[in-house]
Amino acid sequence: MQKILLSCALCATMAFGAADVLPVEKRTFEQSKFIPDISLILDSSFVNRSISDDEAPHLEIPGVVHGLLGSDPHAEHSHASYNANNGFNLNYAELILSSSVDPYLTLDGVFHFSEASVAIDEAYFTSTALGNGLRAKGGKFLSNFGYINEQHHHAWDFGDMPLVYEAFLGMHGINEKGLQLQWTAPTSTYLMLGAEVLQGENEYMFGNSSIGDVEDPIAKGADAPSLLVSYIKTSFDIGDTTVLAGLSYAKGASRIDHSLDEENPHAVSGTSKLYGADLVIKHYFDSYSSISWQSEWLSRDIQGTQYSIDSNDTNSALGSSQLSKIQSGIYSQLVYTHDKNYKAGIRYENIYQNDVEIDGVDSNLENNFKKYSVMIEYHTSEFARFRVQYNKNNALYNEDNEKQSIDTIMIQVNISIGAHGAHSF
């Protein structure tokens, strides 16, 4: 009898339409349930730097990197760095979409808009349904290498990236396509181990594309994916103080193409290793007041062949040498949060090791590249931040190998609207 009644109900639905059978409260499609969390973040700044915009791109850290100020010479779309120019800068508008897909997956997308380009900053799925403390991520994402690498610019305590990160990895850090697997141990204190297999396209330290003519390259490309990252992180509380510490390691192929450089065009083919250690100690005075000490150490080891490139024919090498680079640096910052509105901080940075050998001969390059910063910021709410920052940069040299002392005052405005997930500790 029950089967007959169900069949009749189904026939009635087909004959008269679902709307005539379903209760009133279920007749309307609820679109809101399928709309993801959406947020938009605007970041702009006013910069007053004691060097002209024409001079800035020609400065370098000898043997380490050039072009830290002004336009980014190695980015694929050659867009400007944050706070690139004297005067007003529209750094970016960031559109973020995030939602649960089903009980097994979430999907996140971060789209970066600048005056010159539009880019997919991140687009990845995450699954926490694997059980046994496992979590998987796939797509394009910021690596969990170190501490600050996975954070977006608007989450930083200062308006510019730490010197050692930007010098070794560029302003985007390790931001790659690939897969990530993390395991959180069932311990009383937080303990997480992670591994990532990434495409390996970082322009500053890694890379796997052939250099020169495709048919007869100066350096043949490496098979992708070519970058492996691993790390271990732990955290624990001591009263009102939280400690977070981590060790990280990355290894990958290096195909670094600087053939279009105006000064000394060259290319590098080899293997790079990057080591990292991070420590964050945060003490809470109350719900809104705290003091945080954050430090990271990075050391990179690049071994391979360096090619001198003919500036008139970038597909040809004039000669080659065996290259060895071992370079290390740190940053350390102290930030005091007074209440919901005010925050202040200081930061010290130093790339203190710069051992570069060409064919086994020490290049005797400068080291101890230092930078100092101080900032104070005011929050009208959790959605709007106004920051004043001063930098004293003693790390850069001009084309005549003369050390420069650059003063920068920066006023930064960061405003967001919409639903945006909380940042990690």
Steps between C-alpha positions, in 0.01 A plus 500: 500500500786737591667442161171583325465827691858599415441424134186712501686789664771477233238500223333805653830682509567425135148593394451825691860616565712488812380841614145365545619219726792644701430710810505877447827545692680263261372635171757782463858426397723653771781654295671642812607152608716470189667845508861477624655735753618803304741771609690782333819650640644831382862591576652835410790707625682830485880468483775758552837339424839674502581371152332565168279249322750493211790401726318246716481206251878510444590434864605153612625281781829384341496131420151458645236690301432819310185694430339481845365854464284613211375256234560129558735400213448124536122475532327341204264795455757759614265678738614751759596397851292616794571865588709521183492871424540828678162659551174308483483125433197283438667177609213265428137408540460140617179306439453189716239228451465214746242231562437143604444274201358201684581314824839408355637811327532876523602729213686831525597753236709817540510732198754781489414817306756771431506786250719292270362150530255250643638179648378190681693534823356180647236248392491176693283230655547366852382178658497424871290186455792258464498416870794415728608865518564528126423805288551535124517804274533530123512780244701820517584617851754665727733240647511442875878533485607713797257733672426809293504332157140373525368841607356753259634854496204641693579266793860622543590722794711719268422639156789325323630145492801414719823564310632143513173359362473747215870469413494120487147431370353823364201694625260206451710245689434135420162519325461195279272247336514160665384270779536527877452238769508579873471276803415627847618260771256391774712662772414731789692783331470599135738307275462508121710346222450606141627426150435672168570404139506821296548595137815701581462824304640757744697752292751594768636169625338200330346453153500215248461657154768471231716808454568628149385349171259208544675283239853581619466639856775653705368290790249220457192516722429267791205263526206643694391488774847595616459651848457304825418669830479347847457642849422427861316743724408495867313729740427506872379736771676613814234681701393800291791455259482303174812364330508391135817356346585333172775355280467499119691366201459543125697346214452548129645551158627848413463650156544873558487715188648850530588526133304825461683683780650827388812444709675163488242280322537140619319176576533227762434128471531281807337394824393711797431419862328730748505453878277687743433531871226715655394595852201703616434577867181689583397608849143614567438765766124483442259431212624795292850576630808293419868506409644275230857411406536349152827385342607293200834377369552396137805349334529404136751285314513533120736272307526487123626666184485871427494609136606841373244608239563699184282811537463516121392136476333375816489145359879476510742459789839669495638262761419302814629466855429279797292695751460452875285728714446458872308793645318546830289765667254573777225736601370559850209719600323605819138616477292641785121507470364756744129443446249450217617821334875549540804289414872582473808302401871496415689266265868419444625321185841379388633283218824421679652222283583545132746231392518491120760293316563499123703200385604444861627855549340712774349818356562686829165678482356728764282361777302632798220659301284663766161664512301654788127576519257652746124528462185614678148426384144593584196278444161665470362144516615152405425596138715813463865569585714811460876452544799734506837328448859623482781295342875553521643280224878451501492182291512635144789601273504702180662405167836639619488260798442789740292426807178699521308612806134535403233657721136420430182629659190307405134559581295189431121461484344153506121466492286188455133424452306175505545167677867412542633204697718555805876498448710222651703572814 
